Amino acid sequence: MDILSEAGPANGAKARHKTASALDLAHLRRLAEFRFQLRRFLHFSQTAAEEAGLRNQQYQMLQCVGGMPEGMEPTIVNAAARMLLKHNSAVELVDRTIEQGLLRRETDPEDHRRIFLRVTPQGEQVLASLAEFHTRELEQSGPELVRALQTVLAASSRDEMRKGAGRRRAGMR
């Protein structure tokens, strides 16, 4: 069974039969383009962090702590969850970032057992500089990233509409 098939005028009558589980080659290409655009931005981000003297994950940790969603406390547990890290890996990352003077631990005034993470003034400067740099890059490369995502989503919506129409026709028989 073929996993990939490409429908279209180029293949005409020779188009391979596509099963329900087959992945359309055109869709795979759309997904690959989206991944490329996303990876290009992430590569830019990593390079920018390194040029600022940070490891990529340290920048991500600063961003995570500084930009924690409203109502979510900046604890190591929450930072680990937001960064998709194991707790012990997050602790090590926080320790390294504290050593650089970019984060600090602060005891919760209401529950002294809890520790919050706070971005230091030095960390805020680094974070602000990198945020500005990233925003400029997104202004330039963002439209391509958005276009790639919209292409994937539009194709998925069309596929779902076709599947729904096919199920409705089958139900009428």
The 8 nearest C-alpha neighbors of each residue, nearest first, counted from 0:
[[1, 2, 21, 18, 17, 3, 16, 15],
 [2, 0, 3, 4, 21, 17, 15, 16],
 [1, 3, 21, 22, 0, 4, 20, 23],
 [4, 2, 22, 24, 23, 1, 21, 5],
 [5, 3, 23, 24, 15, 17, 6, 2],
 [6, 4, 24, 23, 25, 7, 3, 14],
 [7, 5, 14, 4, 10, 8, 15, 23],
 [6, 8, 9, 10, 11, 5, 14, 12],
 [7, 9, 11, 10, 6, 12, 14, 5],
 [10, 8, 7, 11, 6, 14, 5, 13],
 [9, 11, 14, 13, 8, 7, 12, 6],
 [12, 10, 8, 13, 9, 14, 7, 6],
 [13, 11, 14, 10, 15, 8, 9, 7],
 [12, 14, 10, 11, 15, 16, 9, 6],
 [15, 13, 10, 12, 11, 6, 16, 5],
 [14, 16, 4, 17, 13, 5, 6, 1],
 [15, 17, 14, 18, 4, 1, 13, 6],
 [18, 16, 21, 15, 4, 19, 1, 20],
 [17, 19, 21, 20, 16, 0, 1, 2],
 [18, 20, 21, 17, 22, 162, 16, 23],
 [21, 19, 18, 22, 2, 17, 23, 1],
 [22, 20, 2, 18, 19, 17, 3, 23],
 [23, 21, 3, 2, 24, 20, 4, 27],
 [22, 24, 4, 26, 25, 3, 5, 27],
 [25, 23, 27, 5, 3, 26, 4, 28],
 [24, 26, 28, 27, 23, 29, 5, 6],
 [27, 25, 29, 23, 28, 24, 30, 151],
 [26, 28, 24, 30, 29, 25, 31, 23],
 [27, 29, 31, 25, 26, 30, 32, 24],
 [30, 28, 26, 32, 27, 31, 151, 33],
 [31, 29, 27, 33, 28, 32, 34, 26],
 [30, 32, 28, 34, 29, 33, 27, 35],
 [33, 31, 35, 29, 34, 30, 28, 36],
 [32, 34, 147, 30, 36, 35, 31, 148],
 [33, 35, 31, 37, 32, 36, 38, 30],
 [36, 34, 32, 38, 33, 37, 39, 31],
 [37, 35, 39, 33, 144, 38, 34, 32],
 [36, 38, 34, 40, 39, 35, 33, 41],
 [39, 37, 41, 35, 40, 36, 42, 34],
 [40, 38, 36, 42, 37, 41, 35, 43],
 [39, 41, 43, 37, 42, 38, 44, 36],
 [42, 40, 44, 38, 43, 39, 45, 37],
 [43, 41, 45, 39, 44, 40, 38, 46],
 [42, 44, 40, 46, 41, 45, 47, 39],
 [45, 43, 41, 47, 42, 46, 40, 48],
 [44, 46, 55, 42, 48, 47, 43, 41],
 [45, 47, 49, 43, 44, 48, 50, 42],
 [48, 46, 44, 50, 45, 49, 43, 51],
 [49, 47, 51, 45, 53, 50, 46, 55],
 [48, 50, 53, 52, 46, 51, 47, 54],
 [49, 51, 47, 52, 48, 46, 53, 45],
 [52, 50, 48, 49, 53, 47, 125, 129],
 [53, 51, 49, 50, 48, 54, 47, 125],
 [54, 52, 49, 48, 51, 57, 55, 58],
 [53, 55, 57, 56, 49, 48, 58, 52],
 [54, 56, 45, 58, 57, 48, 53, 59],
 [57, 55, 59, 58, 54, 60, 92, 53],
 [56, 58, 60, 54, 59, 55, 53, 96],
 [59, 57, 61, 55, 56, 60, 62, 48],
 [58, 60, 56, 62, 57, 61, 63, 55],
 [59, 61, 63, 57, 62, 58, 56, 64],
 [62, 60, 58, 64, 63, 59, 65, 57],
 [61, 63, 59, 65, 60, 64, 66, 58],
 [62, 64, 60, 66, 61, 67, 65, 59],
 [65, 63, 61, 67, 66, 73, 62, 60],
 [66, 64, 62, 63, 61, 67, 118, 117],
 [65, 67, 63, 64, 62, 68, 61, 69],
 [66, 68, 64, 63, 65, 73, 71, 69],
 [69, 67, 71, 66, 70, 72, 63, 73],
 [68, 70, 71, 67, 72, 66, 73, 65],
 [69, 71, 68, 72, 67, 73, 77, 66],
 [72, 70, 69, 68, 67, 73, 77, 74],
 [71, 73, 74, 70, 115, 77, 67, 69],
 [74, 72, 116, 115, 64, 67, 77, 78],
 [75, 73, 115, 77, 76, 116, 72, 78],
 [74, 76, 78, 77, 79, 89, 90, 73],
 [77, 75, 79, 74, 78, 80, 86, 89],
 [78, 76, 80, 74, 79, 75, 81, 73],
 [77, 79, 75, 81, 80, 76, 82, 74],
 [80, 78, 84, 82, 76, 89, 77, 81],
 [79, 81, 83, 77, 78, 82, 76, 84],
 [82, 80, 78, 79, 83, 77, 63, 84],
 [81, 83, 79, 84, 80, 78, 63, 60],
 [84, 82, 80, 81, 79, 85, 78, 89],
 [85, 83, 79, 82, 89, 88, 80, 86],
 [84, 86, 88, 87, 79, 89, 83, 80],
 [85, 87, 89, 88, 79, 90, 84, 76],
 [86, 88, 90, 89, 85, 91, 84, 92],
 [89, 87, 91, 85, 90, 86, 92, 84],
 [88, 90, 92, 86, 87, 79, 91, 93],
 [91, 89, 87, 93, 88, 92, 94, 86],
 [92, 90, 94, 88, 89, 93, 95, 87],
 [91, 93, 89, 95, 94, 90, 96, 88],
 [92, 94, 96, 90, 91, 95, 89, 97],
 [93, 95, 91, 97, 92, 96, 90, 98],
 [96, 94, 98, 92, 97, 93, 91, 99],
 [95, 97, 93, 99, 98, 94, 101, 102],
 [96, 98, 102, 100, 94, 99, 95, 101],
 [99, 97, 95, 96, 100, 94, 101, 102],
 [100, 98, 96, 97, 101, 95, 102, 94],
 [101, 99, 97, 98, 102, 96, 121, 119],
 [100, 102, 122, 119, 99, 97, 96, 121],
 [103, 101, 118, 97, 119, 117, 100, 96],
 [102, 104, 117, 97, 116, 118, 119, 105],
 [103, 105, 116, 115, 114, 117, 106, 102],
 [104, 106, 115, 114, 116, 107, 103, 117],
 [107, 105, 114, 111, 108, 113, 115, 104],
 [106, 108, 110, 111, 113, 109, 114, 115],
 [109, 107, 110, 106, 111, 105, 113, 114],
 [110, 108, 107, 111, 106, 113, 112, 114],
 [111, 109, 107, 112, 113, 108, 106, 114],
 [110, 112, 107, 113, 106, 108, 109, 114],
 [111, 113, 110, 114, 107, 106, 109, 108],
 [114, 112, 111, 107, 110, 106, 115, 74],
 [113, 115, 106, 105, 107, 104, 74, 112],
 [116, 114, 74, 105, 73, 104, 106, 107],
 [115, 117, 104, 73, 74, 103, 105, 102],
 [118, 116, 103, 102, 119, 104, 115, 64],
 [117, 119, 102, 122, 101, 123, 65, 103],
 [120, 118, 122, 102, 101, 121, 123, 117],
 [119, 121, 123, 122, 124, 118, 101, 102],
 [122, 120, 124, 119, 123, 101, 125, 100],
 [121, 123, 101, 119, 125, 120, 124, 118],
 [124, 122, 120, 126, 121, 125, 127, 119],
 [125, 123, 127, 121, 122, 126, 128, 120],
 [126, 124, 122, 128, 123, 127, 129, 121],
 [125, 127, 123, 129, 124, 128, 130, 122],
 [128, 126, 130, 124, 129, 125, 123, 131],
 [129, 127, 125, 131, 126, 130, 124, 132],
 [128, 130, 132, 126, 131, 127, 133, 125],
 [131, 129, 127, 133, 132, 128, 126, 134],
 [130, 132, 134, 128, 129, 133, 127, 135],
 [131, 133, 129, 135, 130, 134, 128, 136],
 [134, 132, 136, 130, 135, 131, 129, 137],
 [133, 135, 137, 131, 136, 132, 130, 138],
 [136, 134, 138, 132, 133, 137, 131, 139],
 [135, 137, 133, 139, 138, 134, 140, 132],
 [138, 136, 141, 134, 140, 139, 135, 133],
 [137, 139, 135, 136, 141, 140, 134, 142],
 [140, 138, 136, 137, 141, 135, 142, 143],
 [141, 139, 137, 142, 143, 136, 138, 144],
 [142, 140, 137, 144, 143, 138, 139, 145],
 [141, 143, 145, 144, 140, 146, 139, 138],
 [144, 142, 146, 141, 145, 140, 147, 36],
 [143, 145, 141, 147, 36, 142, 146, 148],
 [144, 146, 142, 148, 143, 147, 149, 141],
 [145, 147, 143, 149, 144, 148, 142, 150],
 [146, 148, 33, 150, 144, 145, 149, 143],
 [149, 147, 145, 151, 150, 146, 33, 152],
 [150, 148, 152, 146, 151, 147, 153, 145],
 [149, 151, 147, 153, 148, 152, 146, 154],
 [152, 150, 148, 154, 149, 153, 29, 155],
 [151, 153, 155, 149, 154, 150, 156, 148],
 [154, 152, 156, 150, 155, 151, 149, 157],
 [153, 155, 157, 151, 156, 152, 158, 150],
 [154, 156, 152, 158, 153, 157, 159, 151],
 [157, 155, 159, 153, 158, 154, 152, 160],
 [156, 158, 154, 160, 155, 159, 161, 153],
 [159, 157, 155, 161, 156, 160, 154, 162],
 [158, 160, 162, 156, 161, 157, 163, 155],
 [159, 161, 163, 157, 158, 162, 156, 164],
 [162, 160, 164, 158, 159, 163, 165, 157],
 [161, 163, 159, 165, 164, 160, 158, 166],
 [164, 162, 160, 166, 165, 161, 159, 167],
 [163, 165, 167, 161, 166, 162, 160, 168],
 [166, 164, 162, 168, 163, 167, 161, 169],
 [165, 167, 169, 163, 164, 168, 170, 162],
 [166, 168, 164, 170, 165, 169, 163, 171],
 [169, 167, 165, 171, 170, 166, 164, 172],
 [170, 168, 166, 167, 171, 172, 165, 164],
 [169, 171, 167, 168, 172, 166, 165, 164],
 [172, 170, 168, 169, 167, 166, 165, 164],
 [171, 170, 169, 168, 167, 166, 165, 164]]
